[in-house]
Amino acid sequence: MKKTGMAKSDAKKLMGKMPAPGGANFGNSAVPVIDKREQRRLDQAAGLVPFAVKLNGALVQQLQTLAKERELDLNQLVADLLNKGLEA
């Protein structure tokens, strides 16, 4: 292995990015990880459409605290608030 290759390998080890020997990640095996493509497919199947908006930071904090109080996902909370606002 060249000197640069060894330096890259050492850097990966230091950063913790090197895969574990055997391919097993102990401690992470119980948590299923959904990649972005799979999550997008699940969202589309549920009829969800991405909708980006820019909001004031104070308003975002209010929404986040309200979502924690109601124990809802932020997406669900915003959808509920928009529905109530459109009905009025």
PDB file as gemmi writes it, atoms N, CA and C in Angstrom:
CRYST1    1.000    1.000    1.000  90.00  90.00  90.00 P 1                      
ATOM      1  N   MET A   1       0.841  -1.169   0.000  1.00  0.00           N  
ATOM      2  CA  MET A   1       0.000   0.000   0.000  1.00  0.00           C  
ATOM      3  C   MET A   1       0.895   1.244   0.000  1.00  0.00           C  
ATOM      4  N   LYS A   2       0.488   2.246  -0.756  1.00  0.00           N  
ATOM      5  CA  LYS A   2       1.276   3.470  -0.828  1.00  0.00           C  
ATOM      6  C   LYS A   2       1.116   4.270   0.460  1.00  0.00           C  
ATOM      7  N   LYS A   3       1.999   5.219   0.604  1.00  0.00           N  
ATOM      8  CA  LYS A   3       1.992   6.058   1.810  1.00  0.00           C  
ATOM      9  C   LYS A   3       0.686   6.850   1.920  1.00  0.00           C  
ATOM     10  N   THR A   4       0.178   7.353   0.804  1.00  0.00           N  
ATOM     11  CA  THR A   4      -1.077   8.118   0.840  1.00  0.00           C  
ATOM     12  C   THR A   4      -2.260   7.223   1.181  1.00  0.00           C  
ATOM     13  N   GLY A   5      -2.228   5.999   0.679  1.00  0.00           N  
ATOM     14  CA  GLY A   5      -3.299   5.055   0.992  1.00  0.00           C  
ATOM     15  C   GLY A   5      -3.324   4.713   2.469  1.00  0.00           C  
ATOM     16  N   MET A   6      -2.148   4.557   3.056  1.00  0.00           N  
ATOM     17  CA  MET A   6      -2.066   4.269   4.487  1.00  0.00           C  
ATOM     18  C   MET A   6      -2.547   5.466   5.303  1.00  0.00           C  
ATOM     19  N   ALA A   7      -2.237   6.669   4.848  1.00  0.00           N  
ATOM     20  CA  ALA A   7      -2.680   7.870   5.557  1.00  0.00           C  
ATOM     21  C   ALA A   7      -4.199   7.974   5.507  1.00  0.00           C  
ATOM     22  N   LYS A   8      -4.791   7.662   4.356  1.00  0.00           N  
ATOM     23  CA  LYS A   8      -6.252   7.693   4.241  1.00  0.00           C  
ATOM     24  C   LYS A   8      -6.887   6.650   5.155  1.00  0.00           C  
ATOM     25  N   SER A   9      -6.293   5.459   5.192  1.00  0.00           N  
ATOM     26  CA  SER A   9      -6.808   4.398   6.048  1.00  0.00           C  
ATOM     27  C   SER A   9      -6.736   4.798   7.517  1.00  0.00           C  
ATOM     28  N   ASP A  10      -5.627   5.399   7.913  1.00  0.00           N  
ATOM     29  CA  ASP A  10      -5.489   5.861   9.292  1.00  0.00           C  
ATOM     30  C   ASP A  10      -6.507   6.943   9.616  1.00  0.00           C  
ATOM     31  N   ALA A  11      -6.750   7.837   8.665  1.00  0.00           N  
ATOM     32  CA  ALA A  11      -7.721   8.909   8.887  1.00  0.00           C  
ATOM     33  C   ALA A  11      -9.124   8.338   9.055  1.00  0.00           C  
ATOM     34  N   LYS A  12      -9.471   7.328   8.253  1.00  0.00           N  
ATOM     35  CA  LYS A  12     -10.783   6.700   8.377  1.00  0.00           C  
ATOM     36  C   LYS A  12     -10.935   6.032   9.743  1.00  0.00           C  
ATOM     37  N   LYS A  13      -9.882   5.383  10.197  1.00  0.00           N  
ATOM     38  CA  LYS A  13      -9.927   4.742  11.510  1.00  0.00           C  
ATOM     39  C   LYS A  13     -10.141   5.768  12.605  1.00  0.00           C  
ATOM     40  N   LEU A  14      -9.435   6.900  12.493  1.00  0.00           N  
ATOM     41  CA  LEU A  14      -9.575   7.947  13.499  1.00  0.00           C  
ATOM     42  C   LEU A  14     -10.972   8.552  13.499  1.00  0.00           C  
ATOM     43  N   MET A  15     -11.560   8.695  12.342  1.00  0.00           N  
ATOM     44  CA  MET A  15     -12.883   9.309  12.231  1.00  0.00           C  
ATOM     45  C   MET A  15     -14.007   8.317  12.530  1.00  0.00           C  
ATOM     46  N   GLY A  16     -13.677   7.043  12.679  1.00  0.00           N  
ATOM     47  CA  GLY A  16     -14.692   6.041  12.997  1.00  0.00           C  
ATOM     48  C   GLY A  16     -15.528   5.638  11.801  1.00  0.00           C  
ATOM     49  N   LYS A  17     -15.058   5.910  10.604  1.00  0.00           N  
ATOM     50  CA  LYS A  17     -15.813   5.603   9.397  1.00  0.00           C  
ATOM     51  C   LYS A  17     -15.471   4.236   8.830  1.00  0.00           C  
ATOM     52  N   MET A  18     -14.470   3.596   9.374  1.00  0.00           N  
ATOM     53  CA  MET A  18     -14.022   2.322   8.851  1.00  0.00           C  
ATOM     54  C   MET A  18     -15.055   1.255   9.220  1.00  0.00           C  
ATOM     55  N   PRO A  19     -15.480   0.433   8.274  1.00  0.00           N  
ATOM     56  CA  PRO A  19     -16.434  -0.621   8.604  1.00  0.00           C  
ATOM     57  C   PRO A  19     -15.811  -1.640   9.551  1.00  0.00           C  
ATOM     58  N   ALA A  20     -16.650  -2.160  10.428  1.00  0.00           N  
ATOM     59  CA  ALA A  20     -16.167  -3.142  11.390  1.00  0.00           C  
ATOM     60  C   ALA A  20     -15.886  -4.458  10.686  1.00  0.00           C  
ATOM     61  N   PRO A  21     -14.867  -5.212  11.129  1.00  0.00           N  
ATOM     62  CA  PRO A  21     -14.604  -6.503  10.510  1.00  0.00           C  
ATOM     63  C   PRO A  21     -15.784  -7.440  10.733  1.00  0.00           C  
ATOM     64  N   GLY A  22     -16.147  -8.176   9.706  1.00  0.00           N  
ATOM     65  CA  GLY A  22     -17.279  -9.084   9.806  1.00  0.00           C  
ATOM     66  C   GLY A  22     -18.573  -8.427   9.372  1.00  0.00           C  
ATOM     67  N   GLY A  23     -18.587  -7.125   9.208  1.00  0.00           N  
ATOM     68  CA  GLY A  23     -19.769  -6.427   8.734  1.00  0.00           C  
ATOM     69  C   GLY A  23     -20.876  -6.272   9.757  1.00  0.00           C  
ATOM     70  N   ALA A  24     -20.657  -6.632  11.003  1.00  0.00           N  
ATOM     71  CA  ALA A  24     -21.704  -6.529  12.013  1.00  0.00           C  
ATOM     72  C   ALA A  24     -21.547  -5.238  12.797  1.00  0.00           C  
ATOM     73  N   ASN A  25     -22.611  -4.519  12.925  1.00  0.00           N  
ATOM     74  CA  ASN A  25     -22.632  -3.320  13.755  1.00  0.00           C  
ATOM     75  C   ASN A  25     -23.352  -3.666  15.051  1.00  0.00           C  
ATOM     76  N   PHE A  26     -22.612  -3.932  16.069  1.00  0.00           N  
ATOM     77  CA  PHE A  26     -23.213  -4.297  17.337  1.00  0.00           C  
ATOM     78  C   PHE A  26     -23.917  -3.089  17.917  1.00  0.00           C  
ATOM     79  N   GLY A  27     -25.136  -3.295  18.396  1.00  0.00           N  
ATOM     80  CA  GLY A  27     -25.894  -2.199  18.977  1.00  0.00           C  
ATOM     81  C   GLY A  27     -26.816  -1.524  17.993  1.00  0.00           C  
ATOM     82  N   ASN A  28     -26.543  -1.605  16.720  1.00  0.00           N  
ATOM     83  CA  ASN A  28     -27.395  -0.992  15.718  1.00  0.00           C  
ATOM     84  C   ASN A  28     -28.246  -2.013  14.980  1.00  0.00           C  
ATOM     85  N   SER A  29     -28.110  -3.275  15.304  1.00  0.00           N  
ATOM     86  CA  SER A  29     -28.816  -4.307  14.558  1.00  0.00           C  
ATOM     87  C   SER A  29     -30.316  -4.300  14.834  1.00  0.00           C  
ATOM     88  N   ALA A  30     -30.748  -3.788  15.984  1.00  0.00           N  
ATOM     89  CA  ALA A  30     -32.165  -3.798  16.320  1.00  0.00           C  
ATOM     90  C   ALA A  30     -32.915  -2.627  15.697  1.00  0.00           C  
ATOM     91  N   VAL A  31     -32.209  -1.597  15.259  1.00  0.00           N  
ATOM     92  CA  VAL A  31     -32.851  -0.407  14.722  1.00  0.00           C  
ATOM     93  C   VAL A  31     -32.853  -0.482  13.199  1.00  0.00           C  
ATOM     94  N   PRO A  32     -34.044  -0.612  12.595  1.00  0.00           N  
ATOM     95  CA  PRO A  32     -34.060  -0.639  11.132  1.00  0.00           C  
ATOM     96  C   PRO A  32     -33.842   0.766  10.580  1.00  0.00           C  
ATOM     97  N   VAL A  33     -32.919   0.888   9.651  1.00  0.00           N  
ATOM     98  CA  VAL A  33     -32.609   2.179   9.054  1.00  0.00           C  
ATOM     99  C   VAL A  33     -33.243   2.222   7.676  1.00  0.00           C  
ATOM    100  N   ILE A  34     -34.084   3.247   7.451  1.00  0.00           N  
ATOM    101  CA  ILE A  34     -34.740   3.416   6.169  1.00  0.00           C  
ATOM    102  C   ILE A  34     -33.979   4.482   5.398  1.00  0.00           C  
ATOM    103  N   ASP A  35     -33.544   4.137   4.195  1.00  0.00           N  
ATOM    104  CA  ASP A  35     -32.824   5.126   3.403  1.00  0.00           C  
ATOM    105  C   ASP A  35     -33.801   6.145   2.822  1.00  0.00           C  
ATOM    106  N   LYS A  36     -33.256   7.199   2.231  1.00  0.00           N  
ATOM    107  CA  LYS A  36     -34.082   8.300   1.739  1.00  0.00           C  
ATOM    108  C   LYS A  36     -35.027   7.865   0.628  1.00  0.00           C  
ATOM    109  N   ARG A  37     -34.550   7.005  -0.242  1.00  0.00           N  
ATOM    110  CA  ARG A  37     -35.415   6.540  -1.333  1.00  0.00           C  
ATOM    111  C   ARG A  37     -36.604   5.767  -0.801  1.00  0.00           C  
ATOM    112  N   GLU A  38     -36.363   4.884   0.159  1.00  0.00           N  
ATOM    113  CA  GLU A  38     -37.440   4.092   0.749  1.00  0.00           C  
ATOM    114  C   GLU A  38     -38.413   4.997   1.497  1.00  0.00           C  
ATOM    115  N   GLN A  39     -37.901   5.984   2.236  1.00  0.00           N  
ATOM    116  CA  GLN A  39     -38.766   6.909   2.958  1.00  0.00           C  
ATOM    117  C   GLN A  39     -39.613   7.719   1.980  1.00  0.00           C  
ATOM    118  N   ARG A  40     -39.028   8.149   0.874  1.00  0.00           N  
ATOM    119  CA  ARG A  40     -39.766   8.900  -0.146  1.00  0.00           C  
ATOM    120  C   ARG A  40     -40.870   8.037  -0.745  1.00  0.00           C  
ATOM    121  N   ARG A  41     -40.572   6.755  -0.986  1.00  0.00           N  
ATOM    122  CA  ARG A  41     -41.576   5.840  -1.539  1.00  0.00           C  
ATOM    123  C   ARG A  41     -42.725   5.647  -0.558  1.00  0.00           C  
ATOM    124  N   LEU A  42     -42.406   5.508   0.729  1.00  0.00           N  
ATOM    125  CA  LEU A  42     -43.445   5.349   1.739  1.00  0.00           C  
ATOM    126  C   LEU A  42     -44.300   6.607   1.860  1.00  0.00           C  
ATOM    127  N   ASP A  43     -43.659   7.776   1.777  1.00  0.00           N  
ATOM    128  CA  ASP A  43     -44.403   9.032   1.841  1.00  0.00           C  
ATOM    129  C   ASP A  43     -45.335   9.182   0.646  1.00  0.00           C  
ATOM    130  N   GLN A  44     -44.860   8.821  -0.543  1.00  0.00           N  
ATOM    131  CA  GLN A  44     -45.694   8.909  -1.731  1.00  0.00           C  
ATOM    132  C   GLN A  44     -46.872   7.955  -1.652  1.00  0.00           C  
ATOM    133  N   ALA A  45     -46.651   6.762  -1.109  1.00  0.00           N  
ATOM    134  CA  ALA A  45     -47.732   5.796  -0.953  1.00  0.00           C  
ATOM    135  C   ALA A  45     -48.784   6.315   0.018  1.00  0.00           C  
ATOM    136  N   ALA A  46     -48.366   7.123   0.994  1.00  0.00           N  
ATOM    137  CA  ALA A  46     -49.302   7.691   1.961  1.00  0.00           C  
ATOM    138  C   ALA A  46     -49.953   8.966   1.435  1.00  0.00           C  
ATOM    139  N   GLY A  47     -49.575   9.399   0.223  1.00  0.00           N  
ATOM    140  CA  GLY A  47     -50.162  10.594  -0.359  1.00  0.00           C  
ATOM    141  C   GLY A  47     -49.506  11.879   0.105  1.00  0.00           C  
ATOM    142  N   LEU A  48     -48.318  11.793   0.682  1.00  0.00           N  
ATOM    143  CA  LEU A  48     -47.633  12.975   1.180  1.00  0.00           C  
ATOM    144  C   LEU A  48     -46.798  13.609   0.079  1.00  0.00           C  
ATOM    145  N   VAL A  49     -46.785  14.935   0.067  1.00  0.00           N  
ATOM    146  CA  VAL A  49     -46.042  15.695  -0.931  1.00  0.00           C  
ATOM    147  C   VAL A  49     -45.124  16.652  -0.186  1.00  0.00           C  
ATOM    148  N   PRO A  50     -43.829  16.716  -0.534  1.00  0.00           N  
ATOM    149  CA  PRO A  50     -42.940  17.669   0.130  1.00  0.00           C  
ATOM    150  C   PRO A  50     -43.366  19.097  -0.177  1.00  0.00           C  
ATOM    151  N   PHE A  51     -43.364  19.948   0.867  1.00  0.00           N  
ATOM    152  CA  PHE A  51     -43.806  21.332   0.731  1.00  0.00           C  
ATOM    153  C   PHE A  51     -42.893  22.190   1.595  1.00  0.00           C  
ATOM    154  N   ALA A  52     -41.965  22.879   0.975  1.00  0.00           N  
ATOM    155  CA  ALA A  52     -40.976  23.665   1.721  1.00  0.00           C  
ATOM    156  C   ALA A  52     -41.437  25.115   1.838  1.00  0.00           C  
ATOM    157  N   VAL A  53     -41.313  25.659   3.038  1.00  0.00           N  
ATOM    158  CA  VAL A  53     -41.621  27.071   3.288  1.00  0.00           C  
ATOM    159  C   VAL A  53     -40.522  27.651   4.165  1.00  0.00           C  
ATOM    160  N   LYS A  54     -40.390  28.963   4.132  1.00  0.00           N  
ATOM    161  CA  LYS A  54     -39.441  29.644   5.008  1.00  0.00           C  
ATOM    162  C   LYS A  54     -40.248  30.383   6.060  1.00  0.00           C  
ATOM    163  N   LEU A  55     -39.943  30.095   7.334  1.00  0.00           N  
ATOM    164  CA  LEU A  55     -40.669  30.691   8.450  1.00  0.00           C  
ATOM    165  C   LEU A  55     -39.707  31.417   9.376  1.00  0.00           C  
ATOM    166  N   ASN A  56     -40.250  32.328  10.141  1.00  0.00           N  
ATOM    167  CA  ASN A  56     -39.498  33.046  11.156  1.00  0.00           C  
ATOM    168  C   ASN A  56     -39.023  32.048  12.215  1.00  0.00           C  
ATOM    169  N   GLY A  57     -37.830  32.248  12.747  1.00  0.00           N  
ATOM    170  CA  GLY A  57     -37.266  31.334  13.740  1.00  0.00           C  
ATOM    171  C   GLY A  57     -38.106  31.217  14.992  1.00  0.00           C  
ATOM    172  N   ALA A  58     -38.699  32.330  15.445  1.00  0.00           N  
ATOM    173  CA  ALA A  58     -39.543  32.298  16.640  1.00  0.00           C  
ATOM    174  C   ALA A  58     -40.788  31.456  16.402  1.00  0.00           C  
ATOM    175  N   LEU A  59     -41.350  31.559  15.196  1.00  0.00           N  
ATOM    176  CA  LEU A  59     -42.538  30.771  14.866  1.00  0.00           C  
ATOM    177  C   LEU A  59     -42.202  29.281  14.831  1.00  0.00           C  
ATOM    178  N   VAL A  60     -41.039  28.950  14.304  1.00  0.00           N  
ATOM    179  CA  VAL A  60     -40.614  27.552  14.257  1.00  0.00           C  
ATOM    180  C   VAL A  60     -40.447  27.003  15.664  1.00  0.00           C  
ATOM    181  N   GLN A  61     -39.882  27.794  16.563  1.00  0.00           N  
ATOM    182  CA  GLN A  61     -39.736  27.350  17.958  1.00  0.00           C  
ATOM    183  C   GLN A  61     -41.096  27.124  18.598  1.00  0.00           C  
ATOM    184  N   GLN A  62     -42.054  28.008  18.318  1.00  0.00           N  
ATOM    185  CA  GLN A  62     -43.403  27.825  18.851  1.00  0.00           C  
ATOM    186  C   GLN A  62     -44.012  26.532  18.336  1.00  0.00           C  
ATOM    187  N   LEU A  63     -43.836  26.262  17.063  1.00  0.00           N  
ATOM    188  CA  LEU A  63     -44.371  25.033  16.478  1.00  0.00           C  
ATOM    189  C   LEU A  63     -43.726  23.803  17.104  1.00  0.00           C  
ATOM    190  N   GLN A  64     -42.418  23.853  17.317  1.00  0.00           N  
ATOM    191  CA  GLN A  64     -41.714  22.707  17.897  1.00  0.00           C  
ATOM    192  C   GLN A  64     -42.164  22.459  19.333  1.00  0.00           C  
ATOM    193  N   THR A  65     -42.327  23.506  20.135  1.00  0.00           N  
ATOM    194  CA  THR A  65     -42.774  23.314  21.517  1.00  0.00           C  
ATOM    195  C   THR A  65     -44.220  22.820  21.555  1.00  0.00           C  
ATOM    196  N   LEU A  66     -45.058  23.333  20.650  1.00  0.00           N  
ATOM    197  CA  LEU A  66     -46.442  22.870  20.595  1.00  0.00           C  
ATOM    198  C   LEU A  66     -46.510  21.405  20.181  1.00  0.00           C  
ATOM    199  N   ALA A  67     -45.640  20.993  19.261  1.00  0.00           N  
ATOM    200  CA  ALA A  67     -45.597  19.595  18.837  1.00  0.00           C  
ATOM    201  C   ALA A  67     -45.161  18.696  19.992  1.00  0.00           C  
ATOM    202  N   LYS A  68     -44.207  19.158  20.799  1.00  0.00           N  
ATOM    203  CA  LYS A  68     -43.776  18.368  21.960  1.00  0.00           C  
ATOM    204  C   LYS A  68     -44.889  18.273  22.989  1.00  0.00           C  
ATOM    205  N   GLU A  69     -45.612  19.375  23.218  1.00  0.00           N  
ATOM    206  CA  GLU A  69     -46.706  19.369  24.190  1.00  0.00           C  
ATOM    207  C   GLU A  69     -47.805  18.405  23.779  1.00  0.00           C  
ATOM    208  N   ARG A  70     -48.139  18.414  22.508  1.00  0.00           N  
ATOM    209  CA  ARG A  70     -49.214  17.554  22.005  1.00  0.00           C  
ATOM    210  C   ARG A  70     -48.721  16.153  21.658  1.00  0.00           C  
ATOM    211  N   GLU A  71     -47.402  15.930  21.764  1.00  0.00           N  
ATOM    212  CA  GLU A  71     -46.783  14.650  21.436  1.00  0.00           C  
ATOM    213  C   GLU A  71     -47.116  14.220  20.007  1.00  0.00           C  
ATOM    214  N   LEU A  72     -46.944  15.182  19.075  1.00  0.00           N  
ATOM    215  CA  LEU A  72     -47.169  14.939  17.657  1.00  0.00           C  
ATOM    216  C   LEU A  72     -45.881  15.165  16.892  1.00  0.00           C  
ATOM    217  N   ASP A  73     -45.842  14.601  15.716  1.00  0.00           N  
ATOM    218  CA  ASP A  73     -44.763  14.896  14.782  1.00  0.00           C  
ATOM    219  C   ASP A  73     -44.995  16.310  14.267  1.00  0.00           C  
ATOM    220  N   LEU A  74     -43.924  17.015  13.963  1.00  0.00           N  
ATOM    221  CA  LEU A  74     -44.035  18.394  13.483  1.00  0.00           C  
ATOM    222  C   LEU A  74     -44.854  18.456  12.196  1.00  0.00           C  
ATOM    223  N   ASN A  75     -44.700  17.472  11.329  1.00  0.00           N  
ATOM    224  CA  ASN A  75     -45.483  17.432  10.095  1.00  0.00           C  
ATOM    225  C   ASN A  75     -46.969  17.317  10.383  1.00  0.00           C  
ATOM    226  N   GLN A  76     -47.340  16.469  11.336  1.00  0.00           N  
ATOM    227  CA  GLN A  76     -48.748  16.297  11.695  1.00  0.00           C  
ATOM    228  C   GLN A  76     -49.322  17.567  12.293  1.00  0.00           C  
ATOM    229  N   LEU A  77     -48.542  18.213  13.158  1.00  0.00           N  
ATOM    230  CA  LEU A  77     -49.001  19.439  13.789  1.00  0.00           C  
ATOM    231  C   LEU A  77     -49.256  20.532  12.756  1.00  0.00           C  
ATOM    232  N   VAL A  78     -48.322  20.727  11.846  1.00  0.00           N  
ATOM    233  CA  VAL A  78     -48.475  21.765  10.825  1.00  0.00           C  
ATOM    234  C   VAL A  78     -49.671  21.449   9.932  1.00  0.00           C  
ATOM    235  N   ALA A  79     -49.865  20.190   9.577  1.00  0.00           N  
ATOM    236  CA  ALA A  79     -51.023  19.803   8.765  1.00  0.00           C  
ATOM    237  C   ALA A  79     -52.320  20.109   9.499  1.00  0.00           C  
ATOM    238  N   ASP A  80     -52.396  19.790  10.799  1.00  0.00           N  
ATOM    239  CA  ASP A  80     -53.598  20.082  11.585  1.00  0.00           C  
ATOM    240  C   ASP A  80     -53.865  21.580  11.654  1.00  0.00           C  
ATOM    241  N   LEU A  81     -52.817  22.364  11.905  1.00  0.00           N  
ATOM    242  CA  LEU A  81     -52.987  23.810  12.000  1.00  0.00           C  
ATOM    243  C   LEU A  81     -53.409  24.422  10.664  1.00  0.00           C  
ATOM    244  N   LEU A  82     -52.841  23.934   9.570  1.00  0.00           N  
ATOM    245  CA  LEU A  82     -53.242  24.433   8.258  1.00  0.00           C  
ATOM    246  C   LEU A  82     -54.688  24.086   7.939  1.00  0.00           C  
ATOM    247  N   ASN A  83     -55.099  22.871   8.278  1.00  0.00           N  
ATOM    248  CA  ASN A  83     -56.498  22.480   8.056  1.00  0.00           C  
ATOM    249  C   ASN A  83     -57.451  23.363   8.844  1.00  0.00           C  
ATOM    250  N   LYS A  84     -57.127  23.615  10.128  1.00  0.00           N  
ATOM    251  CA  LYS A  84     -57.984  24.475  10.949  1.00  0.00           C  
ATOM    252  C   LYS A  84     -58.013  25.900  10.399  1.00  0.00           C  
ATOM    253  N   GLY A  85     -56.868  26.400   9.927  1.00  0.00           N  
ATOM    254  CA  GLY A  85     -56.812  27.744   9.376  1.00  0.00           C  
ATOM    255  C   GLY A  85     -57.599  27.866   8.077  1.00  0.00           C  
ATOM    256  N   LEU A  86     -57.559  26.833   7.253  1.00  0.00           N  
ATOM    257  CA  LEU A  86     -58.293  26.864   5.987  1.00  0.00           C  
ATOM    258  C   LEU A  86     -59.802  26.711   6.182  1.00  0.00           C  
ATOM    259  N   GLU A  87     -60.208  26.022   7.237  1.00  0.00           N  
ATOM    260  CA  GLU A  87     -61.626  25.848   7.519  1.00  0.00           C  
ATOM    261  C   GLU A  87     -62.255  27.141   8.013  1.00  0.00           C  
ATOM    262  N   ALA A  88     -61.462  27.957   8.719  1.00  0.00           N  
ATOM    263  CA  ALA A  88     -61.995  29.189   9.299  1.00  0.00           C  
ATOM    264  C   ALA A  88     -62.199  30.282   8.280  1.00  0.00           C  
TER     265      ALA A  88                                                      
END                                                                             
